[in-house]
Amino acid sequence: MTTLRITWDAASARRIGRQFLTGPAGSGTPVAEVVGAMMGAHAQVLSAAEVSVGVRTSALTRADVRTALRDERSLIKTYGPRGTVHLLPARELPLWSAALTAVPTGPSPFPPDVRLTGEQAAQVVAAIGEALEGTCLTLDELTEEIIARTGPWAGDRVMPAFQGMWPRWRQVLHRAGWAGTLCFGPNRGRKATYTRPPVAGAAGGGTGEGTGGALGTFVRRYLHAYGPATPQHFAKWLAAPTGWAGTVFRELAAAGGIEEVDFEGTRAWVAAGDTEFPDGPARGVQLLPYFDAYVIAAQPRERLFPGAAYERALAGGQAGNYPVLLVDGVVAGVWHQRRQGRRTTVTVEPLVRLTARQERELEEQVERVGEVLEVKAELVVGEVRVGPHA
């Protein structure tokens, strides 16, 4: 059988189309559906997540995202890929929990006297679930509950933090999110709170032990959004061991769940049967905020960030630290917005010469960013002097 050959242009066009970037989701599209297509919206900076979602639609604003998160609870704010804070569709949390808890944990970066043993980590995750049942707790309150359920060792302040030391148990805060026993609750003043998700973690989502179950579904979902991709691409996106990812892909391929293609001369995979690609390259102009899902997941990175963009729009090779200007499916500049009251100034630094059509599309994109943020936006074309986000 002849291996299907996929070009970068075809892959890029399909990806941004499935991301609602070339054809925004219409009015009435649920927020959770947009977030699901992205495979989660990075939400360490919540306003960036709101823009990520909003620019993929024709009408949604940050208020709609907040309503889905806080009132409808169709979105969950929790720990997702790479142990970072994400918005995930609530109905998909069992799938995410099954997949994320299947990823092998690597060696601890902490010294032996700081680490948790495997048994202690399991005790902490269980204690978190018990403590958060039916309530919202701040970190300090949660720490007290964990210590009461496990022992004083959990509260030892041994973890180096930004301005002091954190208690030992916080090494597995993200793992409690992966297990479905913790998510973010409503802020209490300026303090974050945590609660138990309204759906029961990995229950019903499969164990993740076999690639024919939840983990296989998860990989195919990823490939639907960002394929063709290699096991190395998948491992990088998930912060998983590459050897493990390779095994997962081999088992899925042997079971007929994914199929091999030639992606610009490299062996890569797509979900089985998902072999339709656009005939032409990607077209259009988009503004994507900090840590946008497309910018982080789409590979190979040197094709997504061609030429000067590789130096200007990446931070030490890491994607997401700059908001980017996307032109015809590749990064072609950076941007920054400065808000003052009901107005915001959007400064865009193109790295390529824009056509008249692209300049008009850029103006429309700036206007759309303003609509999402519920402010009046003004475009300024010039140098972005703000450094990368930490």
N, C-alpha and C positions, 0 to 999 in steps of 0.2 A: 504494500500500500504506500502510495506517495505521501510524504509528510507535507502538510500544509505549510506554506511560507507566509509569514506575517511581517509586514514592514512596520517601522516605527510610526509612519503617518497613519496607517490603518488602525494600529493599536491605540494611538493617541486620540484619534477621532472617536473610536468606540468608547474609550474610557470617559472622555469629557461629556459625551452624549449620555451615558448611563449615570453620570454625576449631576445631571440637570444643569450643566454649565452652558451648553449650546442651545438647549431648549428648556427654559425654566419650567418647573412644575407649576401647573395652573392653579387658579383659585379653587379652594376646596381640598387641595391635597393635604392630608394630615402631616403635621410636623414630623411625627415618628417615621413616616414613610420616607421622607427626605433623608433623615438621619440614618435610617437603615440602608439606603442606597450608598451612603458614604462609608458604611462600615464603622459608624461611630463618629461623633464630632468632638475633637479635642477641646476640653473645657477648663484647662488650668486658668485661662483668662476667659471668663464667661462671655464678655462682650465680643471676643473674637469668635466664639462658638455661635453666638447669635448672628454675626455677620456671615459666617460660613453657611449657615442654614438659610438665612434670608436671601442671599444673592443667588441661590439655586431655585428661587421661586419668583413668581411675578407679583406677589402681594403681601407675603408674610413679613411681619416686623419682629423686633426683639420682644415685644409684648406677647406675641403669639407663642414664641419659644418659651417664655417664662410661664405662660398659662399652661402649656403642655407639661412643663416640669413641675410646677407647684400646685396647680389646681386639678387638672385632668389626670396627672400622674401617668401620662402616656410615655413620658421620658423619665429616665433615671439618671441622676448624676452620680457616678461611681468610678471605680478604678478599672481601666480597660487595657488596651494594648500597651506594652512597655511599662506597665505599672503607673501610667499617667491618668489624670482625671479626664473622663469622657462623658458625654451625653450618649446614652444608649436607649433604644426603644424598650420600654418595659416588657412588652410581650416577648422580646427576644432574649431577655436576661437568662432564662434557663439554658439556651444555646451557648451564650457567651460564657456562662459559668462552667459548663461542661468542657468547652474548648480550652479556656484559660487555665483551669485546674489540671488539664492534661499535659500542659507544658512542663517539662522537667525543670526543677529549680537548679540554678547553677551554684557554684561555690559562694559562700558568704564573703562580702567585701570587708567584713569587720574582723577585728582581732578575736582570738579564741575566748577571751574573758568578757567579750561584749555579745557574742552570738547567742542565739536561742538554739537549743537542741530541737530535733524534729518533734519530739514529744511535747516540749514546751510550746512550740509554734502551734501545734494542733490544739493544745489546751487554750491558748490565747484566742484563736479563731472561734472555738466553741464558746468561750466566755463572752466574746463580743456579741455573738448571736443571742445569747441568753440575756445579756444586759440591755440590748436594744429592742427587745420584743415589746412592742406597743408604746415606745417612748422615744424621745429625742434627747440626746446628751451631747454636751460639749466635750472636747478632748479631756479636760481636767476631770469632768464627771465620769467619763468612760474609763479613764485611768484608775480611778478609785474603785469602780465596779470590777474591773479586771483583776486588780490586786486582791480584792475580797474573794474572788472566785478561784484564783490560782495560787498566789503567794507574793510576798514582798519582792522577790526576784524580778517580777514583771515590771515593777515600778522603778528599778534601779536606773538612775540617770547616767547612762553610760554611752548613749549614742550622740556623736558630734552633730550639732545642729547649727542653724544660721547664727544665732546669738546666744548660744548656751548648749545645754545637753538635754536630749529627749529621753524618756523612759524606754527601757529595753524592749517592751512589747511593740513599739511602733515600727519595728523592723518588718512586721507582718501586717501592717494596716492595709496595704494594697491587696494582700492575699485574702483578707476577709471580704474585700469587695469582690474579688474573683469568685470566692466561694458562694456569693449571694447572701451573706449574712450581714452586710453593711452597705449603706449608701448615704449620700448627703441628705440631710434634712433642711428645713428652713433656717436661715440665719437667726440667731438670737442677738439682736443688736449688731455688733461687728464681729461676733463670734460664730464660727461655723458649728453646725450640729450634725450628728450622725443618727441614723435610725435604721431599722430593718426594712428591706425592700418589700413592697406589697405582693411580690411573687416569690415563690419559695426556691430561690437559688437554682441549684442543679437538678432539683426534683423534676422529673419528667423530661429532662433534657438529654438523658443518656449519660453514660459514665465517662465517655471520652476514651475508653480503653481500645476500642476498635475503630479503624478508619471508615468502616461502613456505617457508623452511627453519627452522633452529634459532631464529632471532630471532622468527619468526612463532609458533612453538610456545611460546616464552617469553612473549610478549605474551598469548597466549590463556590460558596458565597463570595469569598475573597477573590477568587479567580473571575467570577462574573463581573465584579467591580473593577479589578485592576489587572486581569490577565491580558496577554500571556505573561506568565511569571515563572521564575525558577524557585526551587526550594530556598535558595539563598535570599531572594527577594522577600519571600514569605517570612523567613526567620528574622530578617532585619526589621520588617514592619512590626513583628510581634515581640521582638527582643527574645527570641528563642534560640536554643542551640541549633546550629546548621545541620549537624549530624542527625538530630532527631527529625528536623524538617525533611531531610532527604529520605529518611525511612518512611515517614508519613506519605510523601508523594509517591514513592515506589509502591507502597501497599495499595494506595488508591488507584494508581495506574494499572496494577495487576488485577484489581477488582473491577476495572472498567469505569471507575468514577471520574477519572480525568484522562485527557488524551494529549499526546505530545505534538508540538508544532515546532517549526523552525522560525524563531523570532530574530530577525536580522543576523542569521548565522549561528544563533545560540539555541541549544535545546531548552524549550520552555513548555509550559502546560496551560491548558484551558479546561474548563469543566466539560465533561463528555457531551458531545453534541452541540456545544456552544461555539460554533465555528463561523458564524456570520459576522463579517466586518464591513465597514463602509468602504466604498470605492475610492473616495477622495480624502484628502487630508483634513485635519481639524481647521475650522475657521472661526474667527471671532476674537473679541477682547473681553477679558474678565479681570476683576480685582479680587484677589483671595487674601484673607487676613492671616495673622499669625497662626502657625501650626495647622493650616488647613489640611484636611484629610487627603486630598488629591496630591498636594505638594509632597507630603511625607510618604505616601504609599506608591505613587507611580514610579516605575523603574524601567530602564536604567537611568540613574540620576544624571549622568553626563549628557544624556539626550534631552532630558527635561530641562536642564540648566546649561544650554549650549554657550560656547564662547565666553564673553565677559560675564554672563550671568553666573557662571560657576564660581567666580571669585567674588562677585558683588552681592549675590543673593543667598549665598550659603555662609554659615558660620563654622569654619573649620570642617567643612564637608557636611555639616548637619543642616537638614532642611527644616523650615518652619520658623526660624528665628527672625526672618523678615517677612512682612506682608509683600506679596509679589504681584506684578503685572503679568498676566498670561496673554500672549498673542499667538493665535493659531496653534494652541496646544502646548506651547513651550514658554518658559519664563523669559521675559524680555524687559524686566525692570523691577523696581521696588517702589513702595509707597508708604506713606504714613499719614495718619489723620490726627489733627489736634482740635479737640472740642472746646468750645467756649459758649456756655449757656445753650441756647437753642440752635447754634450754628456750629459747623465743623469745617475746617480747612483740610482738604485732601491734597497732599503734595505727592506728585507722581514723577519718578525719575526713569524715563524710558532709556533702555540701552540700545534700541534700534530706532531708525527713522520710521515714524508712523505715517501711513497714508491718510488722506483726507477722510476716508471711510472709517479707518481705525480711530482717528481722533474723535469723530462723532460718537463712535461706540464707547470710547473712554469717557466722554462726557456723560453718556447715558449710565454707564457703570457707576460713576461718582454720584450721580443723582440717586441711583438705586441704593447705594451704601447709605446715603442720607435718609432715605425712606425707611430702611431697616432700622437705623438708629433713632428714627423719629426726630431728625433735625434737618435743617437746611444745609446742604453741602456745597462747598465752593472748590473748584478745581484750580490747582496751581501746578504748572509743569516746571520742574526744577530739581535741584539736588536735594536728596533726603539726607539730612544731617544727623538723624537719630540712629544710634548703633543697634546691634542685634538684641533681641529679647533674651534674657538669661534662660 
